[in-house]
Amino acid sequence: MLQDQPGRLGSNRIENLGRLPKLLALLPALGFLAACMAPMQMSATPPMMLMQPQAAAPVAPPPLQPTPGLAARERFQLAINQLQQGDSTHAAVELKAYLVEVPNSTPAKNLLAQIETPIETLYPADNFAVQLGRDETLSSLAAIYLGDVLGFYGLARYNNIENPSRVAVGQNIRIPRTPQTLAAQAMRVSMQQASIMPTPPSAPSGAPPAGTPPRAAIRRDPWVTIRQAVGAGRFDDAIKEAEANRVNPDATQAVVLAAAYAGNAKVLRASNAAQAGTQAVRAGQLYLETANRPEDALEPLRLAIAINPGDARAQMLLTSAKTKAADIYYRIGVAAFQKQDLDRAIAAWDKTLTIDPDHKNAQLNRSQATELKQNLQRLR
């Protein structure tokens, strides 16, 4: 038996050596299992803790702040300009800041109400439509029908117009039906009919033929009297004639009538400032909105503000006149620059900057044109 023991040991070694390749083949699998088991044994961290952290909630933008460094009047003008462009969010911020400084300002309160009041509360749903005429704006319609030139933004909201400054001739504008707007509509229709009524021919000398109305019934043209009065410097007579006949001037007639109001405003400034201010505003409005001559509107509107610095309507009209007048000269400059007429372009942009010193495009283009002119002169 002892002799057989070495033989068994040798046999066992051979058998174990035969198993070795199989054990070696199992080692990678065992190592993988060990790697998976180790974290579970060493850590009691629940599986949820291994999830990626959730993204942080977005930070709300800071609330809008009013423009710093503005005087009250400048802030009010800025709010009006923003509303003209449809930017009610910034306009509301500026108006609230303005009301902190001028808490009893009815125009500012009315503008804020136009922004914040639900439209069904602001105006009744029942309405009638008017067609936007030449040189008319939402502001002029608001003045006629709502009795407030600053009512343009509420009228824009009522008509789903996002930008009140972008309206077109012939566009239908809905007007809320109220006793005031109906009365204004009737007045406007009667004035339009009167303005297009033909003037009967003069009766021949001698006895009038049968059926001819009495001479007193023949309608005369008030514009003959108005032009004669303005030409003679009798501005008050021209205004009385126009108002007595409730004239509705076209662009050419508006220039004549605006000259009457502007001239009379200068005359009355020392003796009746209130009336002078009203007539100066009327002159500016005629030049700007009917005659489409914004540069001519600047002088009477500046006079109106000099007489009454708190006149919101005059301020709004002056801002509009400055913008339009400056833009006219700016476009003249662009056209001249495209034709390589540098002197004319620079002169036009100088005029733009005289009207509106903060016109950024005019500043930039003038600088480039001046530099180009200097370079050309060096080459010569």
PyMOL commands that set and color helices and strands:
alter all, ss='L'
color gray80, all
select helices_A, chain A and resi 4-42+47-50+72-84+88-101+106-116+119-122+138-146+149-158+179-196+215-217+222-231+235-245+251-268+273-290+294-307+312-338+342-355+360-379
alter helices_A, ss='H'
color red, helices_A
select strands_A, chain A and resi 127-131+172-176
alter strands_A, ss='S'
color yellow, strands_A
deselect
rebuild
show_as cartoon
